Amino acid sequence: MPDNDRPHGTTLRDGDGRAALRADCGNCFALCCVALTLTRSADFAVDKAAGTPCRNLQDDFRCGIHSRLRTEGFPGCTVYDCFGAGQKVSVEIYGSRDWRGDPETAQEMFQVFPVVRQLHELLWYLTEAAALTPARPLSGEIRKTLDVTEALTRLDASALSGLDVAAHRRGVAVLLGRVSELVRATAPGRKKRNHRGGDLIGARLKGADLRGADLRGAYLIAADLSGADLRLADLIGADFRDADLSGADLTGALFLTQAQVNAAKGSGATRLPASLGRPAHWAS
């Protein structure tokens, strides 16, 4: 949701080839605050239907409670990341025509946004995969898939709204799985832990050696991962809400996103990949 200054209070680093995949709220018409459905929960204080502006959205497309999102019951807003889809849809696809000034575009724009967001998330993973040395045997396939995915983001609005993005995701997921196997095989130790899709809610993993582990899609909600070694672990889709990453080492972790980091708890001793920023709500 619009951050008024920078994405979710984090310090983001460029130079890794993914600058266009970082949210630029200043060039977006607050699409995440309108297009998405909100469900009253620990993450959001209210129910909101897709296509209805959030009650905190101001006329200038800025959040009226940005500095108080967590205390006002909207921590989910501080976690969400559009991977740069907001500015792609607002500026490139719709030529800076906003949904308020041009209401005839609104419904289609709100349908296109989540599609482009999914494609940009895939571009984030694929760009990372292309830079991984152990994945060089798959470099041609990775580059081809990158190009195809990028081309999909540049379809016109009508084609994007009807795109079967789920089918494309499935194909990319298979490729990323092969990348993961190649990279994780380089981690020390013979046996790599396999917790793919596992229920690790509240698990006590303090100081655990999880190098090269498969944690894809694992539920790590409120897990104690303080001091854990997560280097070369596959973290794609892992749920880190309220997980304690204090002092954990995530350098070299595979397919970790800013949204996952923002959802967790951490400290000044937590080590992150160079592409990600330290959330403002983490302990210093």
C-alpha positions, 0 to 999 in steps of 0.5 A: 500500500502507498508508503508516502516515501519509500516501500514499506520503510525499508532501505532498498538496494539497487544494482542487482538487475531488479530495479524495475521490480521494486515498488515505486509508489510515487508512480502508481495510483495506489492500485493495491489499496483499491484493486485487492480484497482485504479480510478483517484479520490480524493483518487488516483491521477491516473488510474491503471488497476488491475495487473499493478504495481503502478508507485510509486512502487520500485524494492524492493516492497516499496513505493517511495512516502510513506512519501508524499502519502497524498500530492502527491494525494494518500490518499487512499493508507494511508487508505487501509488495507489488514487485513494481507492478503498480508503476508498470500498470499505472504508467506504462500500460495505462499511460498515467491515466488514473482510475479516478480521472478516467473511471471507465478504465477502473474495472479493467485496470483492477483486473490487470494489476494482480496479473502483472503483479504475479508476472513481476514476482516471477521475473524477480525469481528468474532474474535471481536464478539467472545470476546463480553460478551453479544454475549455469547448465540451465542458463539458456532455458532461464533466459528464454523464460525470462524473455517470455515472462517479460513479453507477457507483461507488455501485452495490452490490457485486454490480453493481460486481463484474460491471461492464464497466468496460473499456467505460466506460473506452473511452468516457471515453478518447475524450472525454478525447482530444477535451479534450486536442486542445482544450487542446494546441492552445493551446500555442505553436508550430505543430507539436506532437510526437506520441509517443502510445504511443511507445517512448522508453525511455532517450530523451535529451530533456534540455531538450526543448520538449515543450509540447503534445506527445501523450505518451499511453501513451508509454514514458518509462522511464529517459528523461532529461527533465531541464530539459524543458518539458512544459507542456500535454503530454498525459501520460495513461498515460505510463510515467515509471518512473526517468525523470529529471524534475530541473528539468523543468516539468510545470505545466499538464501534462494528466492527470498523476497522483501515481503517475506522479510517484512513479515518476520521479526529480526534484529541488527544481527540478522544477515540478509541477501544484498538485494533486500532491505532491513525493515524499519520495525526490526529491532536495531 
